[in-house]
């Protein structure tokens, strides 16, 4: 169950002390200085996935500091990944200063001094976990604290997207699944740090799950390419074809089977969308990398038990029936008395 900490019900005079307590209780002991004469309400909603704590934080302008006094008193080593969603932050650690804008994420290490200042209302999601859970070298981590990772391109975009999705689903995952997804998130982060530091070793066991996530993302973005095949995929990720096949064996499928399934799912979807655009079955098949109409038809029938044209007719008839029912009962059968 989510843990919710809010100062909305308190007077402005009470919010400062209560917010300081909430921040230190949720993360690590921090000095918090609010930058408003009348502090805005603050909200922290937290979920736990194994050793990973996921917290959404909304509040007004403030500055937080991890001082030598607090480090000496606390003595614990945690890392905090912060995904900025609204507002911008200025972060300082290890001699660097970085501006973190919406869509960016950054790392902080609780074992060393750091400062963070946000001068406007903000919202971010933080991921708080023990330092020992992230298997990277200390010198590589130290080189990337207080660094803005852009969530818009490259490997950082994949990592940011995964963490953001994990935060959205955190409250709905059971204990076992949550622990596994959290482990994959940290594997992805370790892979990114190793890549940035020039220590990328994709065949190391601890990076296997993260590499598989990256490979699947690459495949999904290149499904329209008829030449998409294991040699090209392996080369794009600096692994051998043999290792690529080994990654997919853990899921009980071959690389080719996974590609074909993804292509067929997109064709099945587009066959119901494209008649209004005048697209034939062959056009849809080519759009998703099938070069042979007969091969596409055989594959489609094997997967779904009917030919592509039969699926289109069946699906459109189903849509028409649904539309007619909705015209009779605009509010939907489940909501009608």
N, C-alpha and C positions, 0 to 999 in steps of 0.2 A: 504494500500500500504506500502511496506517496506520503512524504512528510512535508507538511506545509507550515511555513513560518511567515507571518505577515504582521506589519505594523499599521495596517489600515485603520484598525479600530482604536488606535491610541491618539492622544493629542500630539500636536507638533512638538511640544516640550518633552514628551516621553519617548519620542521615536528614536532620537539619537542613541541613547544608552541601550535601548532594546535592539536596535539594528546592529550595533557593535557586537552585542552578545550573539545575535543570530548568525552573523557572518563568521565569527570565530568558532561557533559551535558547528556550523555546517562544513567549513573547510579546515583551516588551521588558525591558530591565534594570530590576529592581525590588528594593527592600529588603524582605526577607521575615522576619517575626518569628513563630516558632511559639509558640503559647500553651499548650502542654502540656509537662509535665516529661519525659514519655516520648512523643515524637511518634508519632502514628499513621502508618501507611503512606499514601503518596500515589501517585496514578495520573493520568497525562495520556495520552490517546489522541487523536492528531491526524490529520486528513486535509486535503488541499489541493484546492480547486476554483478554478482560475485563480489570481487574487491573493488569494482569500479562504481563510484558514486556519480550519478548524473543529476545536475541541478540547474534549473532555469531560474535566472535572477533578473528581477525588474526593480529599478529604483531611480532616485534622482542623483544629481551631481555629487561626486565624492572622491576622496583619495584614500588609498589603502597602502600600508607599508608593512613589510616583514623586516623587523629590526633585529640587530644582534641580540638584544635582550630577549626577544621572543624566541629566536632560534635556540638560544642557550637554555631557555626554560622548557621548551617543547621537546627538542631533540629528535623529532621524527622526520623521516625523509619521504615527502610526497611530491608528486608531480601534478600540475594542474594544466590541462588543455582547455583553453577558453575559445569558444566559437562566438564571435561577435555578430549580433543580429540587428541591433538598432543602437544608434549612437556610436561614438568613436572613443578609443582609449589610447592613452600614452603610457607605454610600459618601459620600465628600466630594469635591467639585470645584467650582471657580468660585463659591465662597461659599455653596454649598448642601449640605445633608445629607439623604440619602434612605435609607429603610428598604426593602430589596429582598427581598420574600418569595417563596416558591415560586410559580411561574407568572408572576412579573413579569420584565421585562427592563430593562436600563439601558445607558447609553453612557458611555465614558470616552475622553478625548483624551490621547494620550501626550505632546503638546507642552506640557502644563501640569500643575501639581501635582495629584495626587489621592491619596486614601487609601481603603483598603477594609479592613474588619474583620469577621471571621466568628467567632463565639464558640462554635460547635458543629460537629460533623461536617457536611460539606456535599457537594453535587454540583451543578455547573453546566456549561453548555455555552457556550463563548465563540466569537465570530466576529471574527477579527483581520484588518484590511485597511488598505491605504494610505489616508490622508486624502483624497488626490486622487481616489480612485475614487468618493467620495460627493459628488454634485453638489448641494451646498446651500451657502448663505451661511454664512460663519464666525460672524456674530452670531447666526444662527438655531440653529446647532449649539451654540454656547456657552451659549445660554439653556436647553438641554435636557440637558446632561450632569448626572450625579448626580440624575436624575429617574426615578422608578419608573413605568414604562409597564405598565399592567395587561394581562395576557394574557387577560382574561375578557370584555371588551366593546369595542365600537367598532372603529376602524381598528387600534388597537394589538393587538387580539386576532387580527386577520387577519395582521398582520405577525409576531407571535409564533408563530402556528401555522405559517406558511410557513417561518420559520427553524428551528423544531423539526423539521418534516418533512425539511427539507434536511439537517439534522444526522443524522437516522436513515438517510438514503439516501446520504450522502456517500461511504461506502466502496465503493458499488456503481455509481457513475456513471462513465462514461468521460470522457476529458479534455474533449471538445467539449461534451457535455451538461452536465458539471459547471460549465464556464465560463459557459454560458448561464443555467443556473439561479442561479448566484451573482450574475450581473448583474441578473437579475430581483429577487433578494432585496434588493440595494442600491437598485434603483429603488423598491421598496415602502417601504424605510426612508426614502428621500429624500421620497417622497410624504407619509409620516406627519409628518416634520419640517416640511415646507412647510405642511401642513394645520395643525399646531399653531401655527406662526408667522404664519398668516394669508396665506401666499404661495401658496396652492394654485392651480396653473395646469394643469388636467388635460389641456389640448391641447398642452402642451410635449412635444417628441419623446421626451425622456428619461423621461417618466412614462407613456408609452403602454403598455408591458408591465405596469407596476404597476396602471394603471387597468383593463386587461383582466382581471387577476387579481381585482380588487375587483368588477368587473361580474359575472364568472362566479360568484363567491361569493354575490352578491346574488340572481342568478337561481336558483341552487340552493336558496337559503333561501325562495324565493317561488314555487316551481313549482306549488304547490297553488292559487295565485291565478289564476282564469280570465282576469282582466284584465291579467295580466303581458304587457306589450307594449313595443316600443321607446320610445315617448314617456315612459312612466312610468319606465322604467329609466334613460333619459338624464337625466330631471329629478332622479332620486335621486342622480346622480353629477355633477350640474352641468356636463353636456356637451350638445352639440347631438345631435339624432337622426342627422344626417349624420355626425358624428364617431364616434358609436357604431357605425354601419354600417362605417365605415372601419376601426375596430379589428378587427372580425370578418373583414373582407376579407383581412387578413394571414394568416388561418388557412383561407381558402378556403370559408367558409360564411357564410350570412346569420345575423342575430340570431335570426330565427324558426326557421331550421333547427336551430340549436344548442339552443334551448329545446325544440323538439319531440323532438330526440334524447334530451335529458336526461329528459324526461317519459316517453318510451317505454321507456327503460332501467329506470326505476323501476316502471312498470307491468308490464314483463316479469318483474321480480323478484317483485313482489307477487302476481302471478297464481299463482305456485307456493306462496305462503305463506298465501293467504287462504281456501282452501276450508274449512279447519278452523274458520274464524271465520264462515263462512256468507256471505262477500262474493262477490257476482256480478261479472261482467266490467264491467258498467256502474258499479258502486260503485268498483271499482279505478280505472277511467278518470276518474271525477269527483274522486277523491282527489288526482289529479295534474294537475288543471286542464283535462281534456277535457270539454267541455259537450255534445258531439254524439256519441252512440254510433256512428253510421255513419261519421263522420269519423275517430273513433278506430280503428275496425276497418280502414278503408282505409289509414290511416297505418301501423298495425301490420303489415298484410300487405305493404305496400310495403317496410317496413324489414326484416322477418324471413322473408318468404316463406310465411307461414301466418296464418290468422285467430287472434285471441286465444284462442278456445275450443280450437282445435286445439293451440296452444302449451301450454295448461294440461294437456290430456289427454296430449300427448306428454311434457311435462316430468314429470308425476306418474308416468307409466309408467316413465320412466327412473329416477326415484327409487326406485320399487318394485324394479326390477331390481338397482339398486345395493345396496339394503337386503338383498335375498336373497343376493347374492354375499358381502356382509359377514357374514351369518349363517353361511355355509359356511366362510369364511376370515376369522375375526375379526381377524387381524393385518394383513389387506390383502394383495392379490396381490403387490405389489412387495416386501413384506417376508417373504413365506413362502419357505421353501427349495424 
